[in-house]
């Protein structure tokens, strides 16, 4: 009996020690999470009661993202040049903190003091989130729309915008507008598209996903949203793009199923160059428009169209009509002199 009592006390002691060890860590994270949430809301200039989900996961993703690191390094290099010109030096952590101070001059001084207590990695995440809030504020000027955007897009969208720049903010706003208008088609067995999907794809894929979006999606926006291809891409981007942001063969096949062969060929051609684009479109037309039971009518119609366009040029008409020009003259009459003087071709 005594052994059981001793064992119980040992177990309780161990649990108590574990709880005491966990409590400071959870308290510290709670404080850091509050700092990040306040930074985003203040930078975007929205109400303090706008909820932000998954802040802890997003901050961890920022620390692992190569794109966000490159964005931070770019800002640090710029600030370093300014310091060198002024004859000053500073550590990396101090430069990040100085960038945050310059971006948060209108914030509560107590928030600035809380930022100073963050470690270097947390300061980097804070800088990216602040930049995202600033780009969001300038790209979505309406306060009500911006507040809803922040609530629906979440911190992952803010982080993506902060790393990729104002163009990404405008792209996200365009998607948000299409979602609100009900223009984004979703095929059966697929879940509805949310603005947070954009943030998730861009945060995880970084520059590769952003390049794919710029090269393939934006130029053919209506095709992507109306065919269900955009919903499919946001649900599984790896099916459509490779690690370099290029359209994959599986993505091209999926595009063909959803948007049709001609549209899919045009989309792929945009990324491969105009020569390949013309080749793909021509092949797609040959496999669809110029095949089937009515292909003879399509061929005749195409031939007439090409002939009409060719004869619209004056020199072509002159050369074509030259062998049969005598048919247009009365028997025994002299040839009609060229209009405009000797040597000028007649206008047929």
HELIX and SHEET records of a PDB file:
HELIX    1   1 UNK A    2  UNK A   44  1                                  43    
HELIX    2   2 UNK A   55  UNK A   64  1                                  10    
HELIX    3   3 UNK A   66  UNK A   85  1                                  20    
HELIX    4   4 UNK A   92  UNK A  103  1                                  12    
HELIX    5   5 UNK A  109  UNK A  116  1                                   8    
HELIX    6   6 UNK A  120  UNK A  139  1                                  20    
HELIX    7   7 UNK A  143  UNK A  164  1                                  22    
HELIX    8   8 UNK A  166  UNK A  181  1                                  16    
HELIX    9   9 UNK A  195  UNK A  205  1                                  11    
HELIX   10  10 UNK A  207  UNK A  212  1                                   6    
HELIX   11  11 UNK A  213  UNK A  217  3                                   5    
HELIX   12  12 UNK A  218  UNK A  220  5                                   3    
HELIX   13  13 UNK A  221  UNK A  227  1                                   7    
HELIX   14  14 UNK A  229  UNK A  235  1                                   7    
HELIX   15  15 UNK A  237  UNK A  239  5                                   3    
HELIX   16  16 UNK A  249  UNK A  259  1                                  11    
HELIX   17  17 UNK A  261  UNK A  272  1                                  12    
HELIX   18  18 UNK A  274  UNK A  288  1                                  15    
HELIX   19  19 UNK A  295  UNK A  311  1                                  17    
HELIX   20  20 UNK A  314  UNK A  321  1                                   8    
HELIX   21  21 UNK A  322  UNK A  328  5                                   7    
END                                                                             
